[in-house]
Amino acid sequence: MRKHWIAVDWGTTNFRAFLLNDQQVVASISKACGLLAITKSEFAPTLHQHLEPWLNEHGALPVIMAGMVGSQQGWQEVPYVSPPATAQTLRKNALLMTTQWGSQAWIIPGVSSASTFGLPDVMRGEEVQLMGLNTFHPADEVYAILPGTHSKHAKLSHGEITHFSTLMTGELFSLLSQHSLLGRALPEQQDDSTAFVKGVLTAQANIPFSHLIFSARTRRLSNELEPSAIHSYLSGLLIGYELSSISAEEENWLVGSPALCKRYLHAAKTLQISLHTADGDTCFLHGMRALYTQLLETYT
């Protein structure tokens, strides 16, 4: 059995690959060549270009991929699985293919379900992180928040993804701060903890969302906020609003990079919500290792 293999996280904006020797990461790369940057016909040559140094050294290594690479606009569409989703169901529905250079490659499916609020919802890539979280923190019930452009709030029961909801917190911040009246003609922005906390607490007041976010302008006009603190306040509003439905009584996990998690932890502390943290890359790699082990057992 080959000890070297490659795990790939290929999302909407970024491509990341990890070269592993059994369980140990020995090299990694990150490129801004996600789904939005390339066409369908460019996936194979782009993958080969980035992996070529490893392939030259180790041969046609097996590759396991997750994320938007398996979407309709990705390399090959891999249909979603339905909850309860486990490592076994993800493995059984993975797409196997052979690359032009001879690597055996799999694309992991995403998960599709009705959200907590009864609307259709999807995830691609986060399901691997959730499987990874379960491998080193197995519990009967887990509520996990995966912050990002499209934050995911997921419930796991005995290691199964039972339901989840997507909240467009990161994308809304980008749109509102860069392309709306709220962010127009602002001076250079400074990180302002007081303004951030004001936003978090304001978001708890059960105010209609479109009125809530307009306060980022009106509080500036009324001199309640410094013009340099608008981004901090807006971030507090959006994250505070996202966390407003979280129970302070449950054991909640926050899965992501330290930079992504920092503001969520600040908001949670303000709201007296307990959040345990887990590194997103660590969870992703734990999940990919579990899936790779099962795939090897199936196909070898």
ChimeraX attribute file (.defattr): number of C-alpha atoms within 10 A of each C-alpha:
attribute: neighborCount
match mode: 1-to-1
recipient: residues
	/A:1	6
	/A:2	10
	/A:3	11
	/A:4	19
	/A:5	23
	/A:6	24
	/A:7	24
	/A:8	24
	/A:9	24
	/A:10	26
	/A:11	22
	/A:12	18
	/A:13	14
	/A:14	16
	/A:15	21
	/A:16	18
	/A:17	21
	/A:18	20
	/A:19	21
	/A:20	18
	/A:21	14
	/A:22	15
	/A:23	13
	/A:24	13
	/A:25	15
	/A:26	11
	/A:27	12
	/A:28	14
	/A:29	12
	/A:30	14
	/A:31	12
	/A:32	14
	/A:33	18
	/A:34	21
	/A:35	23
	/A:36	14
	/A:37	11
	/A:38	15
	/A:39	12
	/A:40	13
	/A:41	10
	/A:42	13
	/A:43	18
	/A:44	13
	/A:45	12
	/A:46	14
	/A:47	16
	/A:48	15
	/A:49	11
	/A:50	16
	/A:51	20
	/A:52	15
	/A:53	11
	/A:54	17
	/A:55	18
	/A:56	10
	/A:57	9
	/A:58	12
	/A:59	14
	/A:60	18
	/A:61	22
	/A:62	21
	/A:63	23
	/A:64	24
	/A:65	23
	/A:66	25
	/A:67	25
	/A:68	29
	/A:69	28
	/A:70	26
	/A:71	21
	/A:72	12
	/A:73	15
	/A:74	23
	/A:75	19
	/A:76	16
	/A:77	15
	/A:78	19
	/A:79	17
	/A:80	20
	/A:81	19
	/A:82	18
	/A:83	16
	/A:84	15
	/A:85	20
	/A:86	21
	/A:87	21
	/A:88	14
	/A:89	15
	/A:90	22
	/A:91	20
	/A:92	16
	/A:93	17
	/A:94	25
	/A:95	19
	/A:96	14
	/A:97	14
	/A:98	12
	/A:99	17
	/A:100	11
	/A:101	13
	/A:102	12
	/A:103	16
	/A:104	15
	/A:105	19
	/A:106	23
	/A:107	26
	/A:108	29
	/A:109	30
	/A:110	26
	/A:111	23
	/A:112	19
	/A:113	21
	/A:114	16
	/A:115	17
	/A:116	16
	/A:117	9
	/A:118	9
	/A:119	9
	/A:120	13
	/A:121	17
	/A:122	18
	/A:123	20
	/A:124	21
	/A:125	21
	/A:126	23
	/A:127	25
	/A:128	28
	/A:129	24
	/A:130	28
	/A:131	29
	/A:132	27
	/A:133	27
	/A:134	22
	/A:135	16
	/A:136	13
	/A:137	12
	/A:138	15
	/A:139	13
	/A:140	11
	/A:141	15
	/A:142	23
	/A:143	19
	/A:144	23
	/A:145	26
	/A:146	23
	/A:147	25
	/A:148	17
	/A:149	16
	/A:150	16
	/A:151	19
	/A:152	23
	/A:153	22
	/A:154	22
	/A:155	21
	/A:156	24
	/A:157	16
	/A:158	14
	/A:159	23
	/A:160	21
	/A:161	23
	/A:162	19
	/A:163	21
	/A:164	25
	/A:165	22
	/A:166	21
	/A:167	18
	/A:168	15
	/A:169	20
	/A:170	17
	/A:171	14
	/A:172	16
	/A:173	19
	/A:174	15
	/A:175	12
	/A:176	17
	/A:177	19
	/A:178	13
	/A:179	11
	/A:180	10
	/A:181	12
	/A:182	21
	/A:183	20
	/A:184	12
	/A:185	8
	/A:186	13
	/A:187	12
	/A:188	9
	/A:189	13
	/A:190	13
	/A:191	13
	/A:192	15
	/A:193	15
	/A:194	14
	/A:195	22
	/A:196	26
	/A:197	23
	/A:198	18
	/A:199	27
	/A:200	29
	/A:201	17
	/A:202	19
	/A:203	23
	/A:204	16
	/A:205	11
	/A:206	10
	/A:207	12
	/A:208	9
	/A:209	12
	/A:210	8
	/A:211	9
	/A:212	18
	/A:213	21
	/A:214	13
	/A:215	20
	/A:216	27
	/A:217	18
	/A:218	13
	/A:219	15
	/A:220	16
	/A:221	12
	/A:222	10
	/A:223	10
	/A:224	11
	/A:225	19
	/A:226	17
	/A:227	20
	/A:228	17
	/A:229	22
	/A:230	28
	/A:231	26
	/A:232	23
	/A:233	27
	/A:234	28
	/A:235	27
	/A:236	27
	/A:237	30
	/A:238	24
	/A:239	24
	/A:240	27
	/A:241	24
	/A:242	21
	/A:243	21
	/A:244	19
	/A:245	9
	/A:246	17
	/A:247	13
	/A:248	15
	/A:249	9
	/A:250	13
	/A:251	14
	/A:252	20
	/A:253	19
	/A:254	22
	/A:255	28
	/A:256	22
	/A:257	17
	/A:258	13
	/A:259	8
	/A:260	16
	/A:261	21
	/A:262	12
	/A:263	20
	/A:264	21
	/A:265	18
	/A:266	19
	/A:267	23
	/A:268	19
	/A:269	13
	/A:270	14
	/A:271	18
	/A:272	12
	/A:273	20
	/A:274	18
	/A:275	20
	/A:276	12
	/A:277	18
	/A:278	22
	/A:279	15
	/A:280	23
	/A:281	15
	/A:282	17
	/A:283	23
	/A:284	25
	/A:285	24
	/A:286	22
	/A:287	23
	/A:288	25
	/A:289	23
	/A:290	17
	/A:291	23
	/A:292	20
	/A:293	12
	/A:294	15
	/A:295	18
	/A:296	12
	/A:297	9
	/A:298	10
	/A:299	7
	/A:300	6
